[in-house]
Amino acid sequence: MQTSDLEGSTLDYWVARGLHEFIREIHFTDSGGRAKWSAS
């Protein structure tokens, strides 16, 4: 089993998941007030 392949696909998964969450946060904050994470 190639650990490098596993790590690559896992990384892509988390990047895509994180990007989805980020976009969803922006969508919600644009339609409903200030960004919760803007102060950090």
NUMI-903530 format. One record per residue (C-alpha): residue in three letters; residue number from 1; x, y, z. Coordinates in pm, 1 decimal, decimal comma. Layout:
N
<sevex:ala | drenmi:NUM | c1:X | c2:Y | c3:Z> $
...
***
This chain:
40
<sevex:met | drenmi:1 | c1:0,0 | c2:0,0 | c3:0,0> $
<sevex:gln | drenmi:2 | c1:132,9 | c2:342,3 | c3:-95,8> $
<sevex:thr | drenmi:3 | c1:119,2 | c2:573,0 | c3:204,4> $
<sevex:ser | drenmi:4 | c1:203,2 | c2:871,6 | c3:-15,6> $
<sevex:asp | drenmi:5 | c1:-103,7 | c2:805,7 | c3:-231,5> $
<sevex:leu | drenmi:6 | c1:-319,8 | c2:771,0 | c3:78,3> $
<sevex:glu | drenmi:7 | c1:-187,0 | c2:1094,5 | c3:224,6> $
<sevex:gly | drenmi:8 | c1:-239,8 | c2:1274,0 | c3:-105,2> $
<sevex:ser | drenmi:9 | c1:-603,0 | c2:1169,9 | c3:-139,7> $
<sevex:thr | drenmi:10 | c1:-669,1 | c2:1242,3 | c3:227,6> $
<sevex:leu | drenmi:11 | c1:-514,7 | c2:1587,6 | c3:193,0> $
<sevex:asp | drenmi:12 | c1:-728,2 | c2:1660,5 | c3:-113,3> $
<sevex:tyr | drenmi:13 | c1:-1035,0 | c2:1548,7 | c3:83,4> $
<sevex:trp | drenmi:14 | c1:-964,8 | c2:1780,7 | c3:376,6> $
<sevex:val | drenmi:15 | c1:-876,1 | c2:2071,0 | c3:147,5> $
<sevex:ala | drenmi:16 | c1:-1202,9 | c2:2029,6 | c3:-41,9> $
<sevex:arg | drenmi:17 | c1:-1396,4 | c2:1991,9 | c3:283,6> $
<sevex:gly | drenmi:18 | c1:-1231,6 | c2:2298,7 | c3:435,2> $
<sevex:leu | drenmi:19 | c1:-1294,7 | c2:2503,2 | c3:121,8> $
<sevex:his | drenmi:20 | c1:-1660,4 | c2:2399,9 | c3:123,7> $
<sevex:glu | drenmi:21 | c1:-1695,8 | c2:2504,2 | c3:488,5> $
<sevex:phe | drenmi:22 | c1:-1517,7 | c2:2833,9 | c3:418,0> $
<sevex:ile | drenmi:23 | c1:-1746,0 | c2:2919,0 | c3:125,7> $
<sevex:arg | drenmi:24 | c1:-2052,9 | c2:2823,8 | c3:328,6> $
<sevex:glu | drenmi:25 | c1:-1939,8 | c2:3053,3 | c3:612,3> $
<sevex:ile | drenmi:26 | c1:-1894,5 | c2:3341,9 | c3:368,2> $
<sevex:his | drenmi:27 | c1:-2239,0 | c2:3279,4 | c3:217,1> $
<sevex:phe | drenmi:28 | c1:-2405,4 | c2:3278,5 | c3:557,6> $
<sevex:thr | drenmi:29 | c1:-2223,4 | c2:3586,2 | c3:683,4> $
<sevex:asp | drenmi:30 | c1:-2289,5 | c2:3780,4 | c3:360,7> $
<sevex:ser | drenmi:31 | c1:-2661,5 | c2:3716,2 | c3:396,4> $
<sevex:gly | drenmi:32 | c1:-2680,6 | c2:3739,1 | c3:775,2> $
<sevex:gly | drenmi:33 | c1:-2440,0 | c2:3997,6 | c3:918,7> $
<sevex:arg | drenmi:34 | c1:-2076,2 | c2:4018,4 | c3:1020,9> $
<sevex:ala | drenmi:35 | c1:-1824,9 | c2:3737,1 | c3:975,1> $
<sevex:lys | drenmi:36 | c1:-1772,3 | c2:3541,9 | c3:1297,9> $
<sevex:trp | drenmi:37 | c1:-1405,1 | c2:3485,4 | c3:1215,2> $
<sevex:ser | drenmi:38 | c1:-1324,5 | c2:3838,7 | c3:1100,4> $
<sevex:ala | drenmi:39 | c1:-1182,6 | c2:3942,0 | c3:1438,9> $
<sevex:ser | drenmi:40 | c1:-924,3 | c2:3662,8 | c3:1449,1> $
***
